[in-house]
Amino acid sequence: MAVGRNLFGLSAQAKARLIEKLSSAAATRIAPARVVSPADSDAARLDVADLEAYREIRMIEEAADYLGIDDPFFRVHEGIAGAETLIGNRSYINFASYNYIGLNGDPRIATAAKAAIDRYGTSVSASRPVSGERPIHRELERALARIHGAEDSVALVGGHSTNVTVIGHLLGRNDVIVHDALIHNSIVQGGLLSGARRVPFRHLDPEAADKILAEARPRHGHALLVIEGHYSMDGDVPDLAAFVAVARRHRAWLMVDEAHALGVLGPRGFGSADHAGIDPKDVDIWMGTLSKSLVSCGGYIAGRQPLIDYLKRMAPGFVFSVGMTPSNAAAALAAIDILEHEPERVRRLNDRSALFLRLAREGGLDVGGSVGAAIVPIITGSSIGAARLSQALFRRGINVQPILYPAVPERAARLRFFLTAEHTEQQVRDAVGIVLEEARAVAAEPTDLAAVARHLGRLMPASR
């Protein structure tokens, strides 16, 4: 992902010069020069403003302010964020939530969560191995194992932390982790924690993964092959059967992150195995989150019994963390029950997503490799263009977030549309029509990058 990361299209050298200038200017504005005595303890304290990443964020903010682009992040939603949401006392068509099958706010789930609070309180007040175990935890884990065709599962308090602690503890310095180049940050962080050799392969390419494992496998103890079932930035999916074959050929564990696949892929919404028509037992480690289709919070691992037993006793993020709250466990369990009994929600979600994808493609928008299953990116190739388009849509009553540098390379900047089963066909048609109109308007006003660079350059104090 690091290749081709250029701030607003500027070269690496130009970016470095601007960061240096902006950091100098920011220091002058924020902390005027003063005489520091040896007794002044603040002089020896670390300053976050010294970090290059912080200076880069400040430079992006300065550029956005110069261009008249409002900050699109941390907007306050004043109610339940579904297909529509309320921001600043105004209603918006909402394409910025993971509420894929429309269960957030469902009264059956709210009732289950409230009943769990009444019975168990708001916290289990301990890690599960000691005093935090509750019946609702095992009920949830059995349900998760059932929909993944697994022997058992274990639920943890956070999705990101699930990947970090499981990968970080399952692998060690003599092992190798081979993963998709566009894999989620949580998997990268888990790999770093493990100390294992980590090798990315070309996105969605099982042949590339095969070649890497063929070279690396003989020189390492254990091997882990990691992919996502549904990639959240691009909305594309892997050839799961091909990756199963690669993992078996090289005696590697296969781990599939189902965060954005559960509730979305397959005729029942049971995820990647359901979508690919394979035996779910062919995957060694199923990982997922409870915060998307299951409208709760937490993460989980499903697989064979020995794996789950091992993680429950050895994974630090489980053993040394308080257990999942009763309300979160109960909400997720109720959502699984609805998913199993109301498959029409999955069909409606995918109908709306396919319509959005088709209309966007017909309009000439760049939707990348999206398969039209809940996630459709509109790739602008410019952070400034993406931010301007998002702002224009917001002004017209559509809430969708831009994905900007450095979250993605500059050329991959985009808007990311999340569809839900609650979106109506008319909302989808209206939204795509407005996107087409505003995209043309943004394209008709190209950004003078040289002017942006000059503005940022002028921030350098004259005395320097």
N, C-alpha and C positions, 0 to 999 in steps of 0.2 A: 504493500500500500504506500510505501514511502516514495516509490519512483514517480516522478512527475508532480510532486506536491509543490506547487508554486502559488504563492499568495497572490490572488487576483490576477494570475497570469504573469506576474513579475518574475524575473530570473532569481536564482538563489542568491547571487551576489547583490542584486538590487534589494532583495528582501533583507539581507543581513545588514546592509548599510542603513536601511530605513529603521530596522529594529534598534540599531545603535543610536540613531538620532532620536527616535521616539523615547527610548529609555532615558536619555539625557534630559529631554524636555519634560518627561513625566516626573523625573526626580526633582526638577526645578520647581514645577507647579505644586507637587504634593508636599515636598519637604524642603523649604527654603534653606539655603546654606546657613549654618550656625557654628559657633565655636563649640567644640566638644572637649570637655575636661576629662582627665583620666578617671575621675570618679563617676562619670556618667555611664551607668550600666546599659542604657539603651544603645550606646555606640557599638557594643559588642554583640547585640542581638541580631539574629538572622532576619533578613527582610525578603519577603516573598517577591517584592518588586525586582529583586536581583535575578530571578529566574527568567530564562529566555522565553519560556512558554507564556509567562505572565506578560512580558513585554510584547509578545506577539498578539496576545489577546487585546492589549491596550491599543496596539496599532490598528487592529481590525475595527475596534470601537471608534477610533478617530476617523478612519476612512468612512465608516457607515454614517457617522454624524455629518461629515463633509458632504456626503451624497444624499443626505436627507432620508436615510433608511432607519426606520424605528427598530428597536430591539424586539425580535419576534418571540423571544424566549421568556419563560416564567410568567406567562399570562395567567391571570387568576380566573378560573372557571367557578361560577357561582352556583352550580348545581350538578346533577348527574350528567356526565359527558357521554352522550350516545351519538346517534346520527345528527342530533342538534345539540348545541350547548349554549350557555349564557355567559358572556364575557362583557364586563362593563355595562350590564343591564341591557345588552343587545343580543338577540338570538342569531346564531351562525349555523350554517350547515357545517358539520364537523367531520374532518377527515384526518384527525390527529389522535385517535385513541385505538387501543388494542381490543376494544369491546367487540370482537369479531362476530360472535353469534348473538349479540344483543342481550346479554344477561345481566349487565350492570344495572342495578336498580330493580331487578325482577323481585316481586314481593315474596316469592317462595324462598329465594336465597336470603333476603333480609330477615325473614322469619327464622330460618335455620341458624343464622349468625346470632340473632338475639337470644334464641333459646339456648345456644351454647354458652353465651355470656351469663345468662341466668343460672345455668347449672354449674359452670366451671370458673366463672369470673373472666376478667379481661386478659389475664396472663396465667400461664401454668407455673410461673415463678421459679423455675429451675430447669436445668438441662434434663432431657428425657431419661438418660441412663440412671440418674439419681432419684429425683422426685417429680419430674415434669411429665411423666407418661400419663396420657388420658385415653379413654376408649375411642374418642373421635379421631385420634391420630392413626390408630390401626385401621379403623373403618376407611379412612381416606386412603391409606397406603394399599389396602386390599383392592379398592376401586381403581386406583391408578395402575396397579399390576394387571387387573382384569382387562382394561382397555388397551394395554400394551402387550397382552398375551405373555406376560412375564410371571415368574414364580413369586416375586415379592417386590416391594419398593420401599424407599425411605424418603420421607419428606423433611426438608430443611427450611429455615426461615427466610432465605433469600435466593433468588435465581442466579444472580451473578456470583454470589459466594458459594453456591453449590458447585459450579464448575471449578472455581478456584481451589476449594478445599479437596474435592474429589480427585481432580487431575494432579494437584499439587502433592497429594499424599499417596496416590496409587503408583506414580512413577518416581524414579530416582535418577541419580547422575549417570548410571550405566545404561539407561534406557533411551528410547527415541520416540518422539511424538511427531507424526506426519499429519498435517492438517491443510485444509483448503486455505488458499491465500486470502480469502475474504472472510475468514472465520471470525466469530464474535470476540470482542476484547476479553471477556471472562475466560475463554479457553486459552488465549495467549497468556494471560496473567497466571493461570493455573500451571501452564507449561514453564513459565519463568520460575515460579515457586518450586516446582519439582526438581529443577536443576538438570532435567533431561535434555538431550539434544533435541532441538525443535526445527523441523524442516517444512516449509510451506510448499504446496504444489499449485499449479495453475488452476484457477477457479473451475470447478465442476468436471475436472479432467481425471477420470480413473486411470488412464494410461500413464499420466504423469505421476500419479501416486504410486502406481505399480513400479515404475522405474526407480523412484526414490527408495522404496522399501527394498527392492532387489539389491540396491547398493548398500543400504544402511543396515538391513536386518542382521546379516552375519556378524556384525561388530557390536551388537548391543544385546542386552539381556531381554527386556520386555519391549514390545512395540505397541503403540496406540495410534490408530487411524481415526481422525475426527472430522466429521462433516456436519452440516446443518441440514435438517429436513426441508426447510423453507427459509431462504435467506432474506433477512428483514430489510436490507438496503435495496435489493434488486427484485425481490419477488420471484426468484427462479428456484428450481428444485433440481437435485442431483439424480442420476441414474442409480438408485439405491442397490439394485441387484448387481450392477457392475462393481460397486464398492464392496459389497459382501464378498464377491469372488476374489477381489484383490486382498482383502483382509485374510480370508481363508488360505490363499496361496502362500502368504508370508507369515502365517501363525501370529497375526496381530489382532489385538482387541479392536473391535469396531464400535465407536461411540457416535451416536446420532443425537444432536441437539434439536429437540422438537418444540422449542419455545413458540415459534410462529406456525407450526404445522398442526398441532393439536387443535381440533375444532374447525380446521380449515381444509386439510387435505383428506382425500378419500371419501367414498360415498357416505360413510357414517361419521366422518370428521375425526376418526381415530388416529390420523397422522400418516406418516410416511409409508409404513408397512401396508396400511389400508389402501393408500394411493397406488403403491407399486405392485400390490398383489403378491407380496412375498410373506413367508412365514416370519413373524416378528421375532421368533427365537433365533433367527440367523444374525440378529444384532446383539452384541454382547452387553452394551450399556445404552439404555435409553435415558436421555436427560430431558427434562422439561421444566416449565415454569407454571405457576398457578395464577399469574397476574394478567394473562392475556384472555383466552377464551373462558377460563375458569374464574375470572373476575374476583380473584383473591390476591394473596401475596405469598411468595415462597418459591422453592424449587424442589425438584425430586429426582431420584435415580430409580429406574426399574431394571430388573434383570434377574439372573439366577440367584437362588437362595444364598449360596456361599458368598457372593459379592455383597449382597445386602447385609448379611450378618457381619462381614468384615467391616463395612463402612460404619455400621451402627456402633461398633466398638473401637474403631481406630481413626475415623475421619475427624480431624480437629474441629472443623466447622459444625459438626453435629455433636460431638462429645462435650465440647467446651462452650456450647451456645445454648441459650435458653430454648426450650421447645416452642414450636409454632403455637401462636395464640389459638384458643378454642374457636373464636369467631372466624378466623381465617381458614382453619381446617374445615369447619362446618360449611362455610360458603363454598369452598372448592368442592366438597363432597356433594352438596346440593346441585352445583353446576354440572358435575359429571352425570348425575342422575337425569338431568334435563337433556344433556347432550345425547345420552343413550336412548331416550324415549322420544325425542323430537328432532329426528334427522332432517326434517324440512328446513330447519334453521340453517343448516350447512348448505343445502341446495339453494336457498334464497341468497345467502352470502355469495356463493360462487356465481350465481346468475348475475347479481349486481356487479361483481368484480369483472366478469367477462364482458359485460356491456361497457363498463368504463374503459377497459383495455381496448376494445374494438373501436369505440368512438375516438379515443385518443390517437390510435394508429391511423385511422381514416383521416384525422385532422392533421397528420404529419408530425405529431409530437414524438419525441424520442422516449420510448418506454423501456429501453434496454431489453433484457431477456425475460421480463415478467411473464408468468404463465397466466396471469389474471386470477389469482387465488388470494384475495384480500389485500395484497400489496401491489401497488402500481407506482413506480417512480416516473416523474417527468424530468428528464435530464436536460439541464440548461447548459452545462459545460462552463459555467461561470458562477462564482459565489455571489458576485454583485447582481447578476441577472436573476439568480434564484431568490435572493433576498428581496429584490424589487418586485418580482412576480408574486411572491408570497404576500407582500404588503399590499399590492394592487388587489389581490383576491380578498384579503381581509377587509379592505374598504368596501368590497362588494358583497360581504356577508358569507365568505367562505374561509374557514379556519383550516389551514394546512401548513405544516412546518417546513422550512427549508433545511436542507442538510448541506453545510458549508465546509470549506477548508477551515481547520485542519482535520475535521471528522472524516472527510473523504478528500482524495486528491482534487485539486482545483478543476481539472477537466471533467470530473465526475460529480460536480455540484448539482443539486437536484431539489425538487419538491418530492415529498414522499406521501402518497395518498394511502390511507388505511380505510378500506371499505368494511362495512358491517352489514349484518342481516337486517338491520333496521332502516338502512337507506332505501328510499323509494326509487323506482325507475325514473321518475321525473326529477328528483334531486340529482341523480347521476347525470342525466342528460343536460340539465341546467348547468351543473358544475363544469362539465367538459366544455360546453359552449362558452362559458365565461373564461375558462382557462385559455381557450383558443384566441379569444378577443384580446385578453390582456397580454398574452405571450407575444402577439404581433405588435402591440403597443410598446412593450418593453424592448423588443428587437429594433423598433424604429428609432429608439433613443440610445444609441451606443454610448458606452462609457469611455471617457477620455482617461485611459490609465496613466498617461503622462501627467495629466493635471492632478490626479490623485497622488502620484509619487511626489510631485512638486509641493503639494500641500503638506504631505507628511514630512518632507524634507525641511520645510520652513519651520517645523516645530523645534528644530535644533536651536538652542540658545545662541545668540550672536557671539557671546563671550567664549564659546568653546573653540 
